[in-house]
Amino acid sequence: MNLGNLGFTELMMILIIVLVLFGARRVPEIGASIGKGIREFKKNISDADREIREPFRETRSADRLSAGEATNIRRDEEEARPEPKRLI
């Protein structure tokens, strides 16, 4: 898929079609949700990459804590992440 061949006219036609299909109110919402999705994807990729490169860092810090403290920290981390909003 080569997107380098799209000119100004083609991009304007795509924009007009999107405006007609979704309306002027929904386009900013769709753009914002796509941006959030891309940011979340990049964050998850970097987290997975960090876990692969440094697998022992988390296990060492969890070993130093008692079992009760480690579960409390994990529970706090899970509660801090909000559920992503779903598009209808």
Protein Blocks (a to p, Z undefined) as FASTA:
>chain_A
ZZklpcfklmmmmmmmmmmmnopmlmmmmmmmmmmmmmmmmmmmmmmmmmmmmmmlmmmm
mmmpcfklmmmmmmmmmmmpccddddZZ
